[in-house]
Amino acid sequence: MALSESQRERAKNLFKKLGLKGFNEPKKTPSHDTKSHVVVAKVGDEFKVIRFGQQGIEGAGKNPKSEEQKKRREAFKARHKENIKKGKFSAAYWSNKVKWILIIGLWLNL
């Protein structure tokens, strides 16, 4: 299904206001007081603004360099496992995807 005219106009205004290129494309927000990223998440015909990530805190990234970073990543994933499963309308989903990226081999224990 396509978005209605009013939904398209609302989305266009959100993109302009937040400086985004489109749906499901996260962007850093260094000037925001508390959250480090923003995204307009879209599933089907529904969309909403999701702000996520603690300002000033880095995730472990693709290649954690220390045991401390590995433990932080494991703790985050354990703590937010259920929220990550909720999908694109969850801040934990986006934080996991953007700030706590995992190499597929590590995730699958290959």
C-alpha positions in Angstrom: 0.0 0.0 0.0 1.1 3.5 -0.7 1.2 6.4 1.7 -1.7 8.8 1.6 -1.1 12.4 0.5 -1.2 13.7 4.1 1.3 11.0 5.2 3.7 11.9 2.4 3.5 15.5 3.3 4.1 14.7 7.0 7.1 12.5 6.1 8.5 15.2 3.8 8.3 17.7 6.6 10.0 15.3 9.1 12.8 14.6 6.7 13.4 18.4 6.2 13.1 19.2 9.9 15.5 16.4 11.0 17.8 16.6 8.0 17.2 13.0 6.9 17.3 11.6 3.3 14.6 9.0 3.7 12.9 6.3 5.8 15.1 3.9 7.8 18.2 5.9 7.3 19.7 6.9 10.7 21.6 10.1 11.2 23.9 11.3 14.0 22.5 14.2 16.0 25.5 15.8 17.8 23.5 18.9 18.8 20.7 16.9 20.6 20.9 17.0 24.4 20.6 13.3 25.2 20.3 11.1 22.1 23.0 10.5 19.6 21.0 9.4 16.5 17.6 9.8 14.9 15.7 7.8 12.3 12.2 7.9 10.7 11.4 4.2 10.9 8.9 2.8 8.5 7.1 -0.5 8.5 4.3 -0.9 5.9 2.3 2.3 5.8 3.3 3.3 9.4 6.2 5.5 10.3 7.5 7.3 13.4 10.5 9.2 14.6 12.9 7.2 16.8 15.7 8.8 18.8 18.2 6.4 20.1 21.7 6.1 21.6 23.3 7.9 24.5 25.0 11.1 23.5 28.8 10.9 23.9 28.9 7.1 24.3 30.5 4.9 21.6 29.4 1.4 20.8 31.8 -1.5 20.4 31.6 -1.3 16.6 32.5 -4.1 14.2 35.8 -5.0 15.7 35.9 -4.5 19.5 39.5 -3.8 20.5 39.4 -4.8 24.1 37.8 -7.3 26.4 35.9 -4.4 28.1 34.3 -3.5 24.8 33.3 -7.1 24.1 31.8 -7.3 27.6 29.9 -4.1 27.0 28.5 -5.4 23.7 27.4 -8.7 25.3 25.8 -6.9 28.2 23.9 -4.5 25.9 22.6 -7.4 23.7 21.6 -9.5 26.8 19.9 -6.5 28.4 18.0 -5.4 25.3 17.4 -8.8 23.5 13.6 -8.6 23.8 13.4 -5.0 22.6 15.7 -5.6 19.7 13.3 -8.4 18.5 10.4 -5.8 18.4 11.9 -4.5 15.1 12.2 -1.1 13.5 9.9 0.7 15.9 12.2 0.0 18.8 15.1 2.3 19.8 17.0 -0.8 20.9 16.8 -2.3 17.3 18.4 0.9 15.9 21.0 1.2 18.6 21.9 -2.5 18.0 22.1 -1.9 14.3 24.0 1.4 14.3 26.1 1.4 17.5 26.6 -2.3 18.3 27.3 -3.8 14.9 28.3 -7.5 14.9 30.2 -9.4 12.3 27.9 -12.2 11.2 30.5 -14.9 11.9 30.7 -13.8 15.5 26.9 -13.8 15.9 26.6 -17.3 14.5 29.7 -18.5 16.3 31.4 -19.6 13.1 
